[in-house]
Amino acid sequence: MVVEMPRIEKSKKKLASVVSVSVAVVIILSAYFMFWGTATFDEFVFFAVTVAVFPPTVLNYVDYKWRKAVDEHLPDLFRSVVQAQETGLTLPQALEGASKRDYGPLTAELIRMTTQISWGMSFEEALLALGRRVNTVLMQRTVPMIVEASCSGGRVEKVFDPMGKFIQTTLLLDKERRNQTRSYTAIIYVAFFVFVFTIILLFKSFFSSIEGLPILGSAVMAPEEMQRMFFHMTLIQAFFGGLVAGKMGEGTINAGLKHSLILMLCGYIALKLLL
């Protein structure tokens, strides 16, 4: 059984971002006045960054899965519309019939559109409202063509058939692109874990054994200071490495927040347990 992700409104995502960032700022300010200059302050900053990143990351992922499900059901919807029009139904009647079938999250939007039409809204206005609500790239490309085909009349099914093939090809190309870039995302993960392993190995085998020895006229940093420095380096590497992974793998910086969160948590646990 496939669990359908709910739709996340843009206002909810903005509200979650503002609230989480505000809470993170309060945490950092509180830690600044109580623990400034200590390792405890660093951990509070890490916790604050996690609080700021986690809610937007979850909401963006849920919204991404919802939009992806909508796009994946568009070819099936268009095939259904073509078959219905070939039996003699008009375009509004074909879409009304399609709203009674299962097209994932797209079904609820089709039902809402047919309800608006039954209340007196024109078909073109209801279809444009559907495009604004769903607001995926493929929907924004197809809705204007459907409206133009409906206004011009004639055999509208001739427009839907190539449009469905175009969407199917676009989805296949996007899937192929994600498969090709998956290896680059894996490289970023491997590079990060090699970085963390190198830090732990250097600290255990080299830096801890030369504590207090003068090198080039100055004493080596204390182990506690080195640990803080390595902690800072790990978090910076994890955060920006995750953003790069999201940009390369899924094409957006926001998609990299989940990678940043995973890498930061893994780095924090590794340093706490092994350093």
C-alpha positions, 0 to 999 in steps of 0.5 A: 500500500502506497502512502500518499503525501499531503500537499503543503501550502507555501504559507505553511512552509514559510511559517515553519521556516520563520518559527524554526529560525526564531527558535534557533536564534533564541537558543543561540542567544541563550547559549551565548550568554551562558556558555560562550567560549566553551564546547557546550556553546558549540553543541547548543549551536549545532542543536539550534542549526538542527532545529532551524533546518529540520522542519523546512526539510521535512515539509519540503520533502513532503511537498516534493513527493506530492508534486512528483506524484501529481506529475507521474499521474498526468500521462494516465489522466490524459490517456483517460481524457483521450479515450473519453473524447473518442466516445463523444464526450466533451472535454469538461465531461471527460475531466468530470469522469476522470475525477471519479477515478484514482489518480493519486493526489491529482484526484482531489484537485480534479474533484475540486475543479468539477465542483467549481464548474458545477457552481457556475465557473467557466471550464477555462477559469476552473482549469487555470485555477487548477494549474495555480493550485498544483503549480508544478512545472509540467502542469504550468506547461500543459494547462495553457495548451489545454485552455487554448485547445478548448477555446479553439474547438475541433478535435481536442483529443489530438492535443492530449495524445502528444501532450501525454507522450511529451510528459511521459518522455519528460518524466523518463528523462528526469528519472534518467538524470537522477539516476546518473547524478546519484553517483555524484551524491554518493561521492559527496557522502563518501568524501565527507566520511573520509574527511571525518575518518581522517580527522579522528585518525589524525587526532588519535595517532598524532595530535594527542601524542604531541600535546605541549611540545613546542613546534616552530617556537610555539606550543601545540594547541590543547586537545580540547581546542583541537576538538572544537576546531575539528567539530567546527570543520565537520559541521561546515563540511556537512552543511555545505556538502549536503547543499551541493549534493541536493543541487547536483542530485535534484536540482535545487538547494532546498533539496540539499537540506535533508542531506545537510541534516543527515551529514551533520548528525552523522558527523556529530555522532562520529565525533562524540563517540570516537574523538 
